Amino acid sequence: MRKVLEFIKKIFTIVKDWIVANGVEGALGLIAGFILWSFGYKVYAGFAFGVFATRNWDLAKNWVKGLLGNN
């Protein structure tokens, strides 16, 4: 039982840190994209997913820069 709780806490922390790093725009872009896509608004969903992808690209780019030591 203790391992399960530790696993849940670890997952919660990872998700929380991702949302904080991604910002409101990224998280809402993902949610809005799925909602719009489910209702058939594919073009608007594409814009929402584009916002989501842009925010995640910024995170990935900064992570790689940190690994390479470039500022």
PyMOL commands that set and color helices and strands:
alter all, ss='L'
color gray80, all
select helices_A, chain A and resi 2-38+42-68
alter helices_A, ss='H'
color red, helices_A
deselect
rebuild
show_as cartoon
